[in-house]
Amino acid sequence: MSDNGWPGKPGVPLNPEQNRRHWLSLLGGEDNAEAMKWLGLEIGWDDTDWSTEDFGLHARYLGPCLTPAEVDALQTENARMQSRVAKLKEEKKIMADLLVVIGDTINGAVRTIVQETLKARAALAKGEGDE
């Protein structure tokens, strides 16, 4: 990748065999991203007097513009992931609640064992267990 973001040869976009729009920004400018149409290696950039080399020297390559199908696919994947995150959060809450119940049950069982052990020791100390 070049210093100006070009994926290979400066002035030539990603997948140069595809005719599609790409985001470019003139160097030294403020936030000036513009979608430019690439028409292939034979023609280069559409609607400009600049050569491919000019773009390589004076523009930063930001990446290909997404097609409507790509945007739809990303939105669908985003919705699917948000749904999954919501389910995982609910599962986490259920597990946390379950751990509290398990902890309470274990504490109760340990408490009962300790109490029964203390009663048995007290009975042995009184001689009740020497039969």
N, C-alpha and C positions, 0 to 999 in steps of 0.2 A: 504494500500500500504506500502511495506517495505521501509527502508531507501535506498535500492539499486534499487528502481523502480519496484520491482516485484509486480504484481497486487494482489496477495494473498500469498500463501505459497512461500517463497524464493526458486528460482530455477525452479518454474513452471510458464510457460507463460500464457498470457491472452487466454481464451478459450482453455484449455488444451485438450479438446476432439477433436480438429481439428489438423490434421497434416499439418503444414505449417511452413514457415520460419519466424524467429523473429530476430530483431536487438539486439545484445548484445555487451557490452563493458567490457573488463577486468578492474577491479578496479586498480587504481594506474598507469594505462597506460595513454598515451597521447590519441590523437584522433584515437582510434583503433576499431571503430565499425565494427562488422562482422555479416553477416547474417548466422544464424545457423538454421538447420532444426529440428523441434520438431516432434517426432514420436508417441506421446501419453504417457499417464501415465505409461503404461506397459514397454515401452522401454526408454523413455526420449529423450535426445538429440542425434542426429545422428553423427556418425564419430568422436567420442571423447571417451576418457577413464574417463572423469569426470562424477561423479554422479550428480543427480539433486541437492543434497545438496551442492556439490562443486560449482556448478554454483551459487546457492543462496548466498554462502559466498564470492566468488571471481569475480563475474561478475555483472554488472549493466544491468537491463532489460530496453531497450529503446522502445520496442513496436513491433507489428507485421509488417512484410514486406507487402507492398501493392501488390495485384495481378494485372496483366495487366488490368483486367476488372475494378478493383477499380481505377487504374490510369486513365483509359479512362473516367470513370464516373466523377472523380474529374476535369479532363480537360474540359469535356463537361459543367459541372456546372460552372467552372471558366469562360469559354467563354460566357455562358449565363449571368452570373453576370456582366462581363465587358460590354456586350451589354446593359444591363439594366442601368448600371452606365452612359454610354454614352447618353442614352435616357433621363435619369434624368437631366444630365448636360444641354442638349439641351432644355428640358422643363424649367429648371431654367432660362436659358438665355431668352427664350421667355417670361416668367413671368416677369422678370426684365424689359425687353423692354416694356411690356404692362403696368407695373406700372409707367414707365416714361410717357407714353402717357396719362394714367389716371390722373397722377399728373398734367401734362400740361393742360389737359382739365378742371380739377377742378380749377386750378389756373386762367385759362382764364375766367371761369364762375364766380368765386369770384371777379375777377377784373372788369368784366362787371357789376355785381350787385353793387359793391362799386361805380363805376363811375355813374351808373344810380341813385343810392341813393344820391350821392353828387349833381348831377344835379337837382334832385327833391328838395333837401334842399335849394339849391341856388335859385331855382325858387320860393319856398315858402318864402324865405327871401326877395325877390324882390316884393313879393305880387302877383306874377303871378298865384299862386295856389288858391287865394281867390275868387273863382267865384261862 
